[in-house]
């Protein structure tokens, strides 16, 4: 196999590895889940995450006592649950992030949002070259002009694969490339 062909095969494997390893699953509230018990700071929780298009967020909660409502920014700020964009009530709701921007959720049970059961999932666009193209299935209810500027990202600009599967796939791609280059 010529070097050019090997390079193309290697690049295709690397692109596949990145695509496989890109999506992450975020359980809202981590082990505590979606609740008002334990004074969980969902704002602080969300600030520790790096949400990306393709990721999934899971709301786990007792459906007898809670729900999940997707709302506009104004409704989020005022804890207004009167006309949500969507309402989920299963107790185990998964939402796939399909676009950038802020996605606002709250519990519509009276008093729960006021007690802190609300979360702003902010999906920041990393760069035009590295980011996948978003779809409009989960359009942000806030126009970009009303969204505060994101905090500077202190992370390295190098694309890092998430999870063991991504690292394993990258390692396999590297071994395949080295094997192809030594058997030419």
N, C-alpha and C positions, 0 to 999 in steps of 0.2 A: 504494500500500500504506500503510495507517495505521501510525502510529508503533508501536503495540502489536504489530502483526503483525511489523514489522521487528525489534523487540526480541526477540520469540520466535524468529524465524529466526536472529538473531545468537546468542542463548543456545544454541540447538540446535547451531549450528556450533562454538561454543566448547566445548560439552560433547563433541562428536565429536572435536575437535582434542585435547582433554585425554586422552580415552580412547585415541586412536591413539598419542599420544606418551608415555603413562604407562609402558609396559613397557620394561625395559632388559635387556640380555644381559651377564652377568658371566662372563668366563672365569676360572675358579679359577687363581690364580697368574699371571694375565696372560700375558705371552709365554713364561714358563717352563712353564706348565701344571701338571699334577698329578704331582709327582716328589719324590724325595729328593735329587736332584743340585742343588747350588748353595745349600744351606742356606736354602731359602725359608721365610719366616716367615708361615705362613698366618693366624695370629692377627692379625698386623699388616696383612696384605693385607685381611682381612675388615673390620678396623676402619676402613679408608679408604673402604668402600663404604656406600651407603645402599640396602639391600635393601628392596624393596616387594613386596606381593602383586601377581602378574602378571608379575614379572621372571622371567628364566630364568638358571640357572647351568649352566655347561658345564664338565665335567671332561674335559680332553684329556690322554691319557697313553699310554704304550706298554703295550698289553694283555698282553704277554709278562711284564712285570715288576710291574704294579700292578693294582689294582681300586679300586672305590669302594663302601664299605659305609655305609649309613645306620644309625645306632645311637642308643641312648638316651644321656642325659647321663652316667649312671654308667659305661656302656661307653666313652664318649668319654674321660672323665677317666682311666680305668684302662687305656685302649688294649686293651679286651677285644673281640676280633672273633669270639668263639665262636658267637654267635647274633644276627647282624645283623637289622634290620627288613627291609632289602632289600640286594641285592648287584648291582652293575653291572660288566660286564667287557668292554664293546665297545671302550674306548679313546677314545670320543667320546660321552659320556653327557650328555644335556641333561635338566635337572629344572626344571619350571615351579613356581614358588613360589605356593601357593594359600592359605596362611594365615600368620598372625602367629606370632611366637615363635622359639625357637631350633630349628635343624635341624642335627644333628650328623653329620659324615661323617668317615671315616678309611679308610686303605688297610689291608686285612686281611693283606697279606703280612708274615710275621713280621719284626719289627724296624722296619718302616717307620713305623708310628704313633709308636713310641717315638723315632724320629729326627725327628719333627715333621710327618709327613704326615697331618694331621688338620685339619679346619676346622669352625668353629661359624658357621653362617649365621644371624644374628639379624635377624629381620624385625620392626621396631618399628612399632606402630600409631601413625600420625601424628595423626589426629583422627577422630571418628565421622562428621563431615560430609564430609570430603575422602576418606576411605578407602573402597575398595570392600569389599563383603561377602565374607569369606573362606568357602571351602568346606572340608570335612573330608578332602579327598583326600590332603593331606600334613599330617596332624595332628601337632603337636609332641609328641615323646615325653616332654617334661618338663612337669609340671603348673606353671601360672603361679606357685604359691607357692614353688617351688624355683628360679625363675629370678631372677638378680640384677637389680636395677633398672638400666635403661639409662642411659647417660650423658646429661646434659642436651644437648638439640639446640640448637646455637648458630646454626642456619640461620634465615633469614628465614621467617616464617610464610606468606609468599606462595607459592602453588603455582607451581613452575617446570616448564615442559615440558622433557623430556629429548630431546636429539638434534635434528638439523637438520630432520627430518620434522615434529616437533612445532612448532618455531618457524615453519617454512614454512606449516603448516596454520593456525596462529594468525594469521599475516600475511594469508593468503588470506581467513580469516573476517572480519578487520578491514576489508579492502578491500571485501569483499562488503557488509558493513554500511554502510560509507560510500557505496558506490554506490547501495544501496537507499534510503538516506536522502536523497540528492541528486536522485533521480528520482521522488520522490513527488508 
